[in-house]
Each structure stands twice: as C-alpha cells, then as structure tokens.
Amino acid sequence: MNITITNATMTIEAEGSFLGSTVFTVEGHDVPYEITFFSKNGKDWDYSLHFFDESGDEDKMLLVDEYIEGDNDSFDDLLDAAIDTMPGEGE
C-alpha cells in the first residue's frame, strides 16, 4: 500500500498526555485519511482512523485500517510524522 503523508501534528496536553494526528493519502483511494494518536505516556499508543475531509468508501478505509494494524513500519511512519512536529523533535 503506497501511503503519502500530507500533514501531521502532535501536542502534549496539560496533564502530560500526547495527542496528535497525521493526514495521508493512499494510492488508488479517492479521499484522504486522518489517523489520530493518543498516549498517556508517549510509549503506548491508541489510534483512530477516519476520513479527513469527506466520507469515502468504508471498505477501502477498513483495508487501510487492517494494513496499518498489521504493518508496524507503516504505523510507525505515521506516528513518527506527528512526533517529529513537536519542538525539539525531528531536527
């Protein structure tokens, strides 16, 4: 699956948790996706995948979710894109 990252962000909330997101496109898919990340400690991550701007094909989104769930490198690339936007990261 060919993923292209178009935007990412990550912040540390007041209580010390991390909240971020990465917007990306997938070759052959009509609409972009956004994956939202959350972690209480910066090590164990929960995520939620959804369409970015407008709804699209749910079956394609489920395939993307399955791919991200099963491919640690792709998950890490999406997460790292968000982490790298934090001050002092990715420099």
PDB file of N, CA, C and O in Angstrom:
ATOM      1  N   MET A   1       0.861  -1.171   0.000  1.00  0.00           N
ATOM      2  CA  MET A   1       0.000   0.000   0.000  1.00  0.00           C
ATOM      3  C   MET A   1       0.906   1.231   0.000  1.00  0.00           C
ATOM      4  O   MET A   1       1.787   1.351   0.850  1.00  0.00           O
ATOM      5  N   ASN A   2       0.693   2.139  -0.944  1.00  0.00           N
ATOM      6  CA  ASN A   2       1.521   3.333  -1.082  1.00  0.00           C
ATOM      7  C   ASN A   2       0.868   4.506  -0.356  1.00  0.00           C
ATOM      8  O   ASN A   2      -0.151   5.034  -0.802  1.00  0.00           O
ATOM      9  N   ILE A   3       1.464   4.909   0.768  1.00  0.00           N
ATOM     10  CA  ILE A   3       0.931   5.979   1.611  1.00  0.00           C
ATOM     11  C   ILE A   3       1.799   7.220   1.457  1.00  0.00           C
ATOM     12  O   ILE A   3       3.027   7.140   1.484  1.00  0.00           O
ATOM     13  N   THR A   4       1.139   8.384   1.294  1.00  0.00           N
ATOM     14  CA  THR A   4       1.833   9.665   1.227  1.00  0.00           C
ATOM     15  C   THR A   4       1.309  10.562   2.337  1.00  0.00           C
ATOM     16  O   THR A   4       0.115  10.857   2.395  1.00  0.00           O
ATOM     17  N   ILE A   5       2.198  10.992   3.213  1.00  0.00           N
ATOM     18  CA  ILE A   5       1.824  11.865   4.329  1.00  0.00           C
ATOM     19  C   ILE A   5       1.747  13.299   3.830  1.00  0.00           C
ATOM     20  O   ILE A   5       2.664  13.782   3.165  1.00  0.00           O
ATOM     21  N   THR A   6       0.641  13.983   4.155  1.00  0.00           N
ATOM     22  CA  THR A   6       0.461  15.361   3.703  1.00  0.00           C
ATOM     23  C   THR A   6       0.509  16.377   4.835  1.00  0.00           C
ATOM     24  O   THR A   6       0.791  17.550   4.590  1.00  0.00           O
ATOM     25  N   ASN A   7       0.242  15.961   6.057  1.00  0.00           N
ATOM     26  CA  ASN A   7       0.248  16.888   7.187  1.00  0.00           C
ATOM     27  C   ASN A   7       0.302  16.077   8.481  1.00  0.00           C
ATOM     28  O   ASN A   7      -0.179  14.946   8.540  1.00  0.00           O
ATOM     29  N   ALA A   8       0.895  16.674   9.512  1.00  0.00           N
ATOM     30  CA  ALA A   8       0.957  15.991  10.805  1.00  0.00           C
ATOM     31  C   ALA A   8       1.126  17.016  11.913  1.00  0.00           C
ATOM     32  O   ALA A   8       1.617  18.122  11.688  1.00  0.00           O
ATOM     33  N   THR A   9       0.708  16.628  13.116  1.00  0.00           N
ATOM     34  CA  THR A   9       0.854  17.487  14.290  1.00  0.00           C
ATOM     35  C   THR A   9       0.826  16.626  15.549  1.00  0.00           C
ATOM     36  O   THR A   9       0.227  15.551  15.571  1.00  0.00           O
ATOM     37  N   MET A  10       1.487  17.121  16.598  1.00  0.00           N
ATOM     38  CA  MET A  10       1.474  16.438  17.889  1.00  0.00           C
ATOM     39  C   MET A  10       1.628  17.492  18.976  1.00  0.00           C
ATOM     40  O   MET A  10       2.439  18.410  18.854  1.00  0.00           O
ATOM     41  N   THR A  11       0.843  17.353  20.038  1.00  0.00           N
ATOM     42  CA  THR A  11       0.949  18.255  21.183  1.00  0.00           C
ATOM     43  C   THR A  11       0.985  17.437  22.467  1.00  0.00           C
ATOM     44  O   THR A  11       0.548  16.287  22.514  1.00  0.00           O
ATOM     45  N   ILE A  12       1.517  18.064  23.497  1.00  0.00           N
ATOM     46  CA  ILE A  12       1.466  17.482  24.837  1.00  0.00           C
ATOM     47  C   ILE A  12       0.412  18.256  25.606  1.00  0.00           C
ATOM     48  O   ILE A  12       0.493  19.477  25.739  1.00  0.00           O
ATOM     49  N   GLU A  13      -0.574  17.536  26.108  1.00  0.00           N
ATOM     50  CA  GLU A  13      -1.671  18.157  26.841  1.00  0.00           C
ATOM     51  C   GLU A  13      -1.215  18.539  28.255  1.00  0.00           C
ATOM     52  O   GLU A  13      -0.155  18.110  28.709  1.00  0.00           O
ATOM     53  N   ALA A  14      -2.014  19.336  28.934  1.00  0.00           N
ATOM     54  CA  ALA A  14      -1.671  19.855  30.263  1.00  0.00           C
ATOM     55  C   ALA A  14      -1.334  18.743  31.260  1.00  0.00           C
ATOM     56  O   ALA A  14      -0.448  18.914  32.097  1.00  0.00           O
ATOM     57  N   GLU A  15      -2.030  17.612  31.179  1.00  0.00           N
ATOM     58  CA  GLU A  15      -1.790  16.518  32.128  1.00  0.00           C
ATOM     59  C   GLU A  15      -0.642  15.608  31.689  1.00  0.00           C
ATOM     60  O   GLU A  15      -0.372  14.597  32.338  1.00  0.00           O
ATOM     61  N   GLY A  16       0.037  15.962  30.585  1.00  0.00           N
ATOM     62  CA  GLY A  16       1.199  15.207  30.139  1.00  0.00           C
ATOM     63  C   GLY A  16       0.924  14.152  29.091  1.00  0.00           C
ATOM     64  O   GLY A  16       1.851  13.467  28.658  1.00  0.00           O
ATOM     65  N   SER A  17      -0.313  13.999  28.672  1.00  0.00           N
ATOM     66  CA  SER A  17      -0.627  13.033  27.623  1.00  0.00           C
ATOM     67  C   SER A  17      -0.294  13.639  26.254  1.00  0.00           C
ATOM     68  O   SER A  17      -0.166  14.854  26.107  1.00  0.00           O
ATOM     69  N   PHE A  18      -0.161  12.777  25.282  1.00  0.00           N
ATOM     70  CA  PHE A  18       0.170  13.180  23.923  1.00  0.00           C
ATOM     71  C   PHE A  18      -1.063  13.023  23.041  1.00  0.00           C
ATOM     72  O   PHE A  18      -1.779  12.026  23.134  1.00  0.00           O
ATOM     73  N   LEU A  19      -1.307  14.018  22.183  1.00  0.00           N
ATOM     74  CA  LEU A  19      -2.423  13.981  21.244  1.00  0.00           C
ATOM     75  C   LEU A  19      -1.922  14.488  19.902  1.00  0.00           C
ATOM     76  O   LEU A  19      -1.407  15.602  19.806  1.00  0.00           O
ATOM     77  N   GLY A  20      -2.071  13.675  18.873  1.00  0.00           N
ATOM     78  CA  GLY A  20      -1.582  14.068  17.561  1.00  0.00           C
ATOM     79  C   GLY A  20      -2.386  13.449  16.447  1.00  0.00           C
ATOM     80  O   GLY A  20      -3.268  12.619  16.672  1.00  0.00           O
ATOM     81  N   SER A  21      -2.062  13.872  15.234  1.00  0.00           N
ATOM     82  CA  SER A  21      -2.733  13.304  14.073  1.00  0.00           C
ATOM     83  C   SER A  21      -1.835  13.427  12.854  1.00  0.00           C
ATOM     84  O   SER A  21      -0.958  14.288  12.786  1.00  0.00           O
ATOM     85  N   THR A  22      -2.077  12.548  11.897  1.00  0.00           N
ATOM     86  CA  THR A  22      -1.382  12.567  10.620  1.00  0.00           C
ATOM     87  C   THR A  22      -2.424  12.408   9.522  1.00  0.00           C
ATOM     88  O   THR A  22      -3.263  11.508   9.564  1.00  0.00           O
ATOM     89  N   VAL A  23      -2.354  13.298   8.542  1.00  0.00           N
ATOM     90  CA  VAL A  23      -3.227  13.228   7.374  1.00  0.00           C
ATOM     91  C   VAL A  23      -2.414  12.589   6.253  1.00  0.00           C
ATOM     92  O   VAL A  23      -1.247  12.926   6.051  1.00  0.00           O
ATOM     93  N   PHE A  24      -3.036  11.667   5.529  1.00  0.00           N
ATOM     94  CA  PHE A  24      -2.312  10.974   4.468  1.00  0.00           C
ATOM     95  C   PHE A  24      -3.257  10.521   3.366  1.00  0.00           C
ATOM     96  O   PHE A  24      -4.468  10.407   3.558  1.00  0.00           O
ATOM     97  N   THR A  25      -2.664  10.268   2.210  1.00  0.00           N
ATOM     98  CA  THR A  25      -3.410   9.720   1.086  1.00  0.00           C
ATOM     99  C   THR A  25      -2.886   8.314   0.811  1.00  0.00           C
ATOM    100  O   THR A  25      -1.765   7.960   1.177  1.00  0.00           O
ATOM    101  N   VAL A  26      -3.726   7.538   0.162  1.00  0.00           N
ATOM    102  CA  VAL A  26      -3.360   6.183  -0.240  1.00  0.00           C
ATOM    103  C   VAL A  26      -3.573   6.091  -1.740  1.00  0.00           C
ATOM    104  O   VAL A  26      -4.633   6.451  -2.253  1.00  0.00           O
ATOM    105  N   GLU A  27      -2.567   5.613  -2.430  1.00  0.00           N
ATOM    106  CA  GLU A  27      -2.654   5.478  -3.878  1.00  0.00           C
ATOM    107  C   GLU A  27      -3.880   4.642  -4.257  1.00  0.00           C
ATOM    108  O   GLU A  27      -4.085   3.547  -3.731  1.00  0.00           O
ATOM    109  N   GLY A  28      -4.693   5.175  -5.180  1.00  0.00           N
ATOM    110  CA  GLY A  28      -5.883   4.477  -5.641  1.00  0.00           C
ATOM    111  C   GLY A  28      -7.138   4.766  -4.840  1.00  0.00           C
ATOM    112  O   GLY A  28      -8.213   4.275  -5.186  1.00  0.00           O
ATOM    113  N   HIS A  29      -7.026   5.553  -3.774  1.00  0.00           N
ATOM    114  CA  HIS A  29      -8.182   5.921  -2.958  1.00  0.00           C
ATOM    115  C   HIS A  29      -8.561   7.362  -3.262  1.00  0.00           C
ATOM    116  O   HIS A  29      -7.693   8.206  -3.485  1.00  0.00           O
ATOM    117  N   ASP A  30      -9.856   7.640  -3.270  1.00  0.00           N
ATOM    118  CA  ASP A  30     -10.361   8.942  -3.700  1.00  0.00           C
ATOM    119  C   ASP A  30     -10.248  10.037  -2.652  1.00  0.00           C
ATOM    120  O   ASP A  30     -10.168  11.212  -3.011  1.00  0.00           O
ATOM    121  N   VAL A  31     -10.238   9.695  -1.384  1.00  0.00           N
ATOM    122  CA  VAL A  31     -10.244  10.717  -0.330  1.00  0.00           C
ATOM    123  C   VAL A  31      -9.093  10.464   0.649  1.00  0.00           C
ATOM    124  O   VAL A  31      -8.672   9.322   0.831  1.00  0.00           O
ATOM    125  N   PRO A  32      -8.588  11.529   1.277  1.00  0.00           N
ATOM    126  CA  PRO A  32      -7.523  11.356   2.274  1.00  0.00           C
ATOM    127  C   PRO A  32      -8.071  10.842   3.604  1.00  0.00           C
ATOM    128  O   PRO A  32      -9.268  10.922   3.882  1.00  0.00           O
ATOM    129  N   TYR A  33      -7.166  10.320   4.403  1.00  0.00           N
ATOM    130  CA  TYR A  33      -7.495   9.798   5.727  1.00  0.00           C
ATOM    131  C   TYR A  33      -6.760  10.611   6.785  1.00  0.00           C
ATOM    132  O   TYR A  33      -5.766  11.279   6.504  1.00  0.00           O
ATOM    133  N   GLU A  34      -7.276  10.537   8.011  1.00  0.00           N
ATOM    134  CA  GLU A  34      -6.582  11.111   9.155  1.00  0.00           C
ATOM    135  C   GLU A  34      -6.521  10.042  10.236  1.00  0.00           C
ATOM    136  O   GLU A  34      -7.526   9.411  10.564  1.00  0.00           O
ATOM    137  N   ILE A  35      -5.337   9.852  10.778  1.00  0.00           N
ATOM    138  CA  ILE A  35      -5.170   8.951  11.909  1.00  0.00           C
ATOM    139  C   ILE A  35      -4.845   9.820  13.117  1.00  0.00           C
ATOM    140  O   ILE A  35      -3.933  10.645  13.077  1.00  0.00           O
ATOM    141  N   THR A  36      -5.599   9.625  14.184  1.00  0.00           N
ATOM    142  CA  THR A  36      -5.413  10.388  15.412  1.00  0.00           C
ATOM    143  C   THR A  36      -4.755   9.480  16.440  1.00  0.00           C
ATOM    144  O   THR A  36      -5.168   8.336  16.633  1.00  0.00           O
ATOM    145  N   PHE A  37      -3.723  10.005  17.100  1.00  0.00           N
ATOM    146  CA  PHE A  37      -2.962   9.244  18.088  1.00  0.00           C
ATOM    147  C   PHE A  37      -3.182   9.814  19.479  1.00  0.00           C
ATOM    148  O   PHE A  37      -3.338  11.023  19.649  1.00  0.00           O
ATOM    149  N   PHE A  38      -3.192   8.929  20.477  1.00  0.00           N
ATOM    150  CA  PHE A  38      -3.272   9.352  21.875  1.00  0.00           C
ATOM    151  C   PHE A  38      -2.398   8.430  22.721  1.00  0.00           C
ATOM    152  O   PHE A  38      -2.391   7.213  22.535  1.00  0.00           O
ATOM    153  N   SER A  39      -1.664   9.034  23.650  1.00  0.00           N
ATOM    154  CA  SER A  39      -0.862   8.251  24.586  1.00  0.00           C
ATOM    155  C   SER A  39      -0.781   8.982  25.915  1.00  0.00           C
ATOM    156  O   SER A  39      -0.586  10.197  25.958  1.00  0.00           O
ATOM    157  N   LYS A  40      -0.932   8.236  26.992  1.00  0.00           N
ATOM    158  CA  LYS A  40      -0.773   8.829  28.322  1.00  0.00           C
ATOM    159  C   LYS A  40       0.694   9.014  28.680  1.00  0.00           C
ATOM    160  O   LYS A  40       1.030   9.869  29.500  1.00  0.00           O
ATOM    161  N   ASN A  41       1.579   8.212  28.067  1.00  0.00           N
ATOM    162  CA  ASN A  41       2.982   8.221  28.476  1.00  0.00           C
ATOM    163  C   ASN A  41       3.982   8.411  27.331  1.00  0.00           C
ATOM    164  O   ASN A  41       5.188   8.457  27.574  1.00  0.00           O
ATOM    165  N   GLY A  42       3.505   8.521  26.097  1.00  0.00           N
ATOM    166  CA  GLY A  42       4.402   8.669  24.959  1.00  0.00           C
ATOM    167  C   GLY A  42       5.020   7.366  24.487  1.00  0.00           C
ATOM    168  O   GLY A  42       5.905   7.373  23.632  1.00  0.00           O
ATOM    169  N   LYS A  43       4.564   6.247  25.036  1.00  0.00           N
ATOM    170  CA  LYS A  43       5.097   4.938  24.656  1.00  0.00           C
ATOM    171  C   LYS A  43       4.007   3.999  24.138  1.00  0.00           C
ATOM    172  O   LYS A  43       4.196   3.341  23.115  1.00  0.00           O
ATOM    173  N   ASP A  44       2.891   3.931  24.819  1.00  0.00           N
ATOM    174  CA  ASP A  44       1.773   3.072  24.431  1.00  0.00           C
ATOM    175  C   ASP A  44       0.739   3.941  23.728  1.00  0.00           C
ATOM    176  O   ASP A  44       0.205   4.881  24.317  1.00  0.00           O
ATOM    177  N   TRP A  45       0.459   3.622  22.460  1.00  0.00           N
ATOM    178  CA  TRP A  45      -0.369   4.496  21.630  1.00  0.00           C
ATOM    179  C   TRP A  45      -1.692   3.848  21.258  1.00  0.00           C
ATOM    180  O   TRP A  45      -1.742   2.680  20.874  1.00  0.00           O
ATOM    181  N   ASP A  46      -2.757   4.623  21.379  1.00  0.00           N
ATOM    182  CA  ASP A  46      -4.062   4.278  20.820  1.00  0.00           C
ATOM    183  C   ASP A  46      -4.229   5.115  19.564  1.00  0.00           C
ATOM    184  O   ASP A  46      -3.654   6.197  19.452  1.00  0.00           O
ATOM    185  N   TYR A  47      -5.016   4.617  18.621  1.00  0.00           N
ATOM    186  CA  TYR A  47      -5.251   5.401  17.417  1.00  0.00           C
ATOM    187  C   TYR A  47      -6.677   5.221  16.931  1.00  0.00           C
ATOM    188  O   TYR A  47      -7.368   4.260  17.270  1.00  0.00           O
ATOM    189  N   SER A  48      -7.086   6.185  16.123  1.00  0.00           N
ATOM    190  CA  SER A  48      -8.392   6.137  15.477  1.00  0.00           C
ATOM    191  C   SER A  48      -8.210   6.594  14.036  1.00  0.00           C
ATOM    192  O   SER A  48      -7.609   7.638  13.784  1.00  0.00           O
ATOM    193  N   LEU A  49      -8.722   5.825  13.105  1.00  0.00           N
ATOM    194  CA  LEU A  49      -8.626   6.162  11.687  1.00  0.00           C
ATOM    195  C   LEU A  49      -9.978   6.636  11.195  1.00  0.00           C
ATOM    196  O   LEU A  49     -11.005   6.029  11.495  1.00  0.00           O
ATOM    197  N   HIS A  50      -9.976   7.725  10.437  1.00  0.00           N
ATOM    198  CA  HIS A  50     -11.220   8.237   9.869  1.00  0.00           C
ATOM    199  C   HIS A  50     -10.914   8.997   8.586  1.00  0.00           C
ATOM    200  O   HIS A  50      -9.759   9.299   8.285  1.00  0.00           O
ATOM    201  N   PHE A  51     -11.974   9.303   7.834  1.00  0.00           N
ATOM    202  CA  PHE A  51     -11.810  10.115   6.634  1.00  0.00           C
ATOM    203  C   PHE A  51     -11.464  11.530   7.052  1.00  0.00           C
ATOM    204  O   PHE A  51     -11.942  12.008   8.081  1.00  0.00           O
ATOM    205  N   PHE A  52     -10.629  12.212   6.257  1.00  0.00           N
ATOM    206  CA  PHE A  52     -10.166  13.537   6.638  1.00  0.00           C
ATOM    207  C   PHE A  52     -11.203  14.618   6.364  1.00  0.00           C
ATOM    208  O   PHE A  52     -11.690  15.242   7.306  1.00  0.00           O
ATOM    209  N   ASP A  53     -11.551  14.857   5.117  1.00  0.00           N
ATOM    210  CA  ASP A  53     -12.455  15.959   4.762  1.00  0.00           C
ATOM    211  C   ASP A  53     -13.884  15.504   4.524  1.00  0.00           C
ATOM    212  O   ASP A  53     -14.839  16.127   4.987  1.00  0.00           O
ATOM    213  N   GLU A  54     -14.006  14.433   3.810  1.00  0.00           N
ATOM    214  CA  GLU A  54     -15.324  13.971   3.395  1.00  0.00           C
ATOM    215  C   GLU A  54     -15.363  12.451   3.457  1.00  0.00           C
ATOM    216  O   GLU A  54     -14.326  11.789   3.460  1.00  0.00           O
ATOM    217  N   SER A  55     -16.546  11.921   3.505  1.00  0.00           N
ATOM    218  CA  SER A  55     -16.704  10.468   3.563  1.00  0.00           C
ATOM    219  C   SER A  55     -16.240   9.825   2.270  1.00  0.00           C
ATOM    220  O   SER A  55     -16.252  10.434   1.200  1.00  0.00           O
ATOM    221  N   GLY A  56     -15.840   8.595   2.406  1.00  0.00           N
ATOM    222  CA  GLY A  56     -15.411   7.820   1.253  1.00  0.00           C
ATOM    223  C   GLY A  56     -15.895   6.395   1.378  1.00  0.00           C
ATOM    224  O   GLY A  56     -16.849   6.104   2.100  1.00  0.00           O
ATOM    225  N   ASP A  57     -15.233   5.522   0.673  1.00  0.00           N
ATOM    226  CA  ASP A  57     -15.584   4.109   0.633  1.00  0.00           C
ATOM    227  C   ASP A  57     -15.171   3.436   1.954  1.00  0.00           C
ATOM    228  O   ASP A  57     -13.982   3.309   2.246  1.00  0.00           O
ATOM    229  N   GLU A  58     -16.149   3.014   2.733  1.00  0.00           N
ATOM    230  CA  GLU A  58     -15.882   2.385   4.039  1.00  0.00           C
ATOM    231  C   GLU A  58     -15.033   1.120   3.900  1.00  0.00           C
ATOM    232  O   GLU A  58     -14.180   0.846   4.744  1.00  0.00           O
ATOM    233  N   ASP A  59     -15.268   0.352   2.836  1.00  0.00           N
ATOM    234  CA  ASP A  59     -14.500  -0.874   2.639  1.00  0.00           C
ATOM    235  C   ASP A  59     -13.021  -0.568   2.437  1.00  0.00           C
ATOM    236  O   ASP A  59     -12.160  -1.286   2.945  1.00  0.00           O
ATOM    237  N   LYS A  60     -12.726   0.504   1.691  1.00  0.00           N
ATOM    238  CA  LYS A  60     -11.331   0.897   1.494  1.00  0.00           C
ATOM    239  C   LYS A  60     -10.711   1.354   2.810  1.00  0.00           C
ATOM    240  O   LYS A  60      -9.553   1.046   3.092  1.00  0.00           O
ATOM    241  N   MET A  61     -11.479   2.088   3.616  1.00  0.00           N
ATOM    242  CA  MET A  61     -10.948   2.535   4.897  1.00  0.00           C
ATOM    243  C   MET A  61     -10.652   1.337   5.804  1.00  0.00           C
ATOM    244  O   MET A  61      -9.647   1.337   6.515  1.00  0.00           O
ATOM    245  N   LEU A  62     -11.500   0.338   5.784  1.00  0.00           N
ATOM    246  CA  LEU A  62     -11.259  -0.864   6.585  1.00  0.00           C
ATOM    247  C   LEU A  62      -9.989  -1.583   6.133  1.00  0.00           C
ATOM    248  O   LEU A  62      -9.258  -2.134   6.957  1.00  0.00           O
ATOM    249  N   LEU A  63      -9.726  -1.578   4.821  1.00  0.00           N
ATOM    250  CA  LEU A  63      -8.494  -2.174   4.311  1.00  0.00           C
ATOM    251  C   LEU A  63      -7.268  -1.399   4.789  1.00  0.00           C
ATOM    252  O   LEU A  63      -6.252  -1.992   5.150  1.00  0.00           O
ATOM    253  N   VAL A  64      -7.372  -0.064   4.787  1.00  0.00           N
ATOM    254  CA  VAL A  64      -6.274   0.772   5.276  1.00  0.00           C
ATOM    255  C   VAL A  64      -6.048   0.498   6.760  1.00  0.00           C
ATOM    256  O   VAL A  64      -4.905   0.350   7.194  1.00  0.00           O
ATOM    257  N   ASP A  65      -7.113   0.431   7.532  1.00  0.00           N
ATOM    258  CA  ASP A  65      -7.001   0.163   8.966  1.00  0.00           C
ATOM    259  C   ASP A  65      -6.341  -1.193   9.215  1.00  0.00           C
ATOM    260  O   ASP A  65      -5.472  -1.317  10.078  1.00  0.00           O
ATOM    261  N   GLU A  66      -6.749  -2.189   8.468  1.00  0.00           N
ATOM    262  CA  GLU A  66      -6.169  -3.524   8.599  1.00  0.00           C
ATOM    263  C   GLU A  66      -4.680  -3.497   8.245  1.00  0.00           C
ATOM    264  O   GLU A  66      -3.863  -4.135   8.909  1.00  0.00           O
ATOM    265  N   TYR A  67      -4.343  -2.756   7.196  1.00  0.00           N
ATOM    266  CA  TYR A  67      -2.947  -2.643   6.778  1.00  0.00           C
ATOM    267  C   TYR A  67      -2.104  -1.978   7.868  1.00  0.00           C
ATOM    268  O   TYR A  67      -1.036  -2.477   8.221  1.00  0.00           O
ATOM    269  N   ILE A  68      -2.588  -0.848   8.400  1.00  0.00           N
ATOM    270  CA  ILE A  68      -1.854  -0.126   9.440  1.00  0.00           C
ATOM    271  C   ILE A  68      -1.701  -0.997  10.688  1.00  0.00           C
ATOM    272  O   ILE A  68      -0.641  -1.016  11.314  1.00  0.00           O
ATOM    273  N   GLU A  69      -2.749  -1.706  11.038  1.00  0.00           N
ATOM    274  CA  GLU A  69      -2.726  -2.581  12.217  1.00  0.00           C
ATOM    275  C   GLU A  69      -1.688  -3.692  12.061  1.00  0.00           C
ATOM    276  O   GLU A  69      -1.050  -4.093  13.035  1.00  0.00           O
ATOM    277  N   GLY A  70      -1.524  -4.183  10.843  1.00  0.00           N
ATOM    278  CA  GLY A  70      -0.638  -5.314  10.609  1.00  0.00           C
ATOM    279  C   GLY A  70       0.769  -4.957  10.173  1.00  0.00           C
ATOM    280  O   GLY A  70       1.642  -5.825  10.148  1.00  0.00           O
ATOM    281  N   ASP A  71       1.012  -3.701   9.828  1.00  0.00           N
ATOM    282  CA  ASP A  71       2.323  -3.288   9.326  1.00  0.00           C
ATOM    283  C   ASP A  71       2.930  -2.265  10.284  1.00  0.00           C
ATOM    284  O   ASP A  71       2.631  -1.073  10.208  1.00  0.00           O
ATOM    285  N   ASN A  72       3.779  -2.744  11.180  1.00  0.00           N
ATOM    286  CA  ASN A  72       4.368  -1.864  12.192  1.00  0.00           C
ATOM    287  C   ASN A  72       5.138  -0.706  11.585  1.00  0.00           C
ATOM    288  O   ASN A  72       5.117   0.397  12.132  1.00  0.00           O
ATOM    289  N   ASP A  73       5.822  -0.933  10.459  1.00  0.00           N
ATOM    290  CA  ASP A  73       6.594   0.145   9.841  1.00  0.00           C
ATOM    291  C   ASP A  73       5.693   1.273   9.365  1.00  0.00           C
ATOM    292  O   ASP A  73       6.023   2.445   9.546  1.00  0.00           O
ATOM    293  N   SER A  74       4.568   0.938   8.763  1.00  0.00           N
ATOM    294  CA  SER A  74       3.642   1.978   8.300  1.00  0.00           C
ATOM    295  C   SER A  74       3.037   2.729   9.479  1.00  0.00           C
ATOM    296  O   SER A  74       2.932   3.955   9.445  1.00  0.00           O
ATOM    297  N   PHE A  75       2.641   2.008  10.515  1.00  0.00           N
ATOM    298  CA  PHE A  75       2.123   2.662  11.717  1.00  0.00           C
ATOM    299  C   PHE A  75       3.178   3.602  12.291  1.00  0.00           C
ATOM    300  O   PHE A  75       2.881   4.749  12.622  1.00  0.00           O
ATOM    301  N   ASP A  76       4.414   3.110  12.407  1.00  0.00           N
ATOM    302  CA  ASP A  76       5.488   3.930  12.961  1.00  0.00           C
ATOM    303  C   ASP A  76       5.769   5.156  12.100  1.00  0.00           C
ATOM    304  O   ASP A  76       6.035   6.232  12.634  1.00  0.00           O
ATOM    305  N   ASP A  77       5.715   5.013  10.783  1.00  0.00           N
ATOM    306  CA  ASP A  77       5.927   6.162   9.895  1.00  0.00           C
ATOM    307  C   ASP A  77       4.874   7.237  10.134  1.00  0.00           C
ATOM    308  O   ASP A  77       5.200   8.422  10.196  1.00  0.00           O
ATOM    309  N   LEU A  78       3.619   6.832  10.267  1.00  0.00           N
ATOM    310  CA  LEU A  78       2.537   7.789  10.509  1.00  0.00           C
ATOM    311  C   LEU A  78       2.687   8.440  11.883  1.00  0.00           C
ATOM    312  O   LEU A  78       2.506   9.650  12.018  1.00  0.00           O
ATOM    313  N   LEU A  79       3.013   7.654  12.889  1.00  0.00           N
ATOM    314  CA  LEU A  79       3.214   8.185  14.233  1.00  0.00           C
ATOM    315  C   LEU A  79       4.439   9.098  14.288  1.00  0.00           C
ATOM    316  O   LEU A  79       4.383  10.178  14.875  1.00  0.00           O
ATOM    317  N   ASP A  80       5.538   8.670  13.682  1.00  0.00           N
ATOM    318  CA  ASP A  80       6.764   9.473  13.693  1.00  0.00           C
ATOM    319  C   ASP A  80       6.567  10.814  13.001  1.00  0.00           C
ATOM    320  O   ASP A  80       7.147  11.816  13.419  1.00  0.00           O
ATOM    321  N   ALA A  81       5.755  10.846  11.949  1.00  0.00           N
ATOM    322  CA  ALA A  81       5.485  12.117  11.272  1.00  0.00           C
ATOM    323  C   ALA A  81       4.861  13.107  12.242  1.00  0.00           C
ATOM    324  O   ALA A  81       5.193  14.293  12.221  1.00  0.00           O
ATOM    325  N   ALA A  82       3.962  12.629  13.093  1.00  0.00           N
ATOM    326  CA  ALA A  82       3.330  13.504  14.083  1.00  0.00           C
ATOM    327  C   ALA A  82       4.323  13.888  15.181  1.00  0.00           C
ATOM    328  O   ALA A  82       4.413  15.057  15.554  1.00  0.00           O
ATOM    329  N   ILE A  83       5.060  12.921  15.693  1.00  0.00           N
ATOM    330  CA  ILE A  83       6.028  13.194  16.760  1.00  0.00           C
ATOM    331  C   ILE A  83       7.083  14.191  16.293  1.00  0.00           C
ATOM    332  O   ILE A  83       7.503  15.058  17.059  1.00  0.00           O
ATOM    333  N   ASP A  84       7.508  14.070  15.043  1.00  0.00           N
ATOM    334  CA  ASP A  84       8.557  14.946  14.515  1.00  0.00           C
ATOM    335  C   ASP A  84       8.137  16.406  14.422  1.00  0.00           C
ATOM    336  O   ASP A  84       8.986  17.271  14.208  1.00  0.00           O
ATOM    337  N   THR A  85       6.853  16.701  14.578  1.00  0.00           N
ATOM    338  CA  THR A  85       6.405  18.101  14.544  1.00  0.00           C
ATOM    339  C   THR A  85       6.544  18.785  15.899  1.00  0.00           C
ATOM    340  O   THR A  85       6.381  20.001  15.998  1.00  0.00           O
ATOM    341  N   MET A  86       6.843  18.018  16.936  1.00  0.00           N
ATOM    342  CA  MET A  86       6.985  18.595  18.277  1.00  0.00           C
ATOM    343  C   MET A  86       8.303  19.362  18.364  1.00  0.00           C
ATOM    344  O   MET A  86       9.297  18.940  17.772  1.00  0.00           O
ATOM    345  N   PRO A  87       8.331  20.475  19.085  1.00  0.00           N
ATOM    346  CA  PRO A  87       9.582  21.226  19.249  1.00  0.00           C
ATOM    347  C   PRO A  87      10.689  20.331  19.799  1.00  0.00           C
ATOM    348  O   PRO A  87      10.489  19.592  20.763  1.00  0.00           O
ATOM    349  N   GLY A  88      11.851  20.412  19.170  1.00  0.00           N
ATOM    350  CA  GLY A  88      12.984  19.607  19.602  1.00  0.00           C
ATOM    351  C   GLY A  88      13.032  18.231  18.984  1.00  0.00           C
ATOM    352  O   GLY A  88      14.007  17.506  19.179  1.00  0.00           O
ATOM    353  N   GLU A  89      12.003  17.847  18.240  1.00  0.00           N
ATOM    354  CA  GLU A  89      11.965  16.536  17.591  1.00  0.00           C
ATOM    355  C   GLU A  89      12.243  16.706  16.103  1.00  0.00           C
ATOM    356  O   GLU A  89      11.950  17.753  15.526  1.00  0.00           O
ATOM    357  N   GLY A  90      12.803  15.687  15.492  1.00  0.00           N
ATOM    358  CA  GLY A  90      12.985  15.667  14.050  1.00  0.00           C
ATOM    359  C   GLY A  90      13.989  16.685  13.540  1.00  0.00           C
ATOM    360  O   GLY A  90      14.026  16.960  12.341  1.00  0.00           O
ATOM    361  N   GLU A  91      14.801  17.247  14.417  1.00  0.00           N
ATOM    362  CA  GLU A  91      15.782  18.250  13.988  1.00  0.00           C
ATOM    363  C   GLU A  91      17.117  17.611  13.733  1.00  0.00           C
ATOM    364  O   GLU A  91      18.069  18.298  13.363  1.00  0.00           O
TER     365      GLU A  91
END
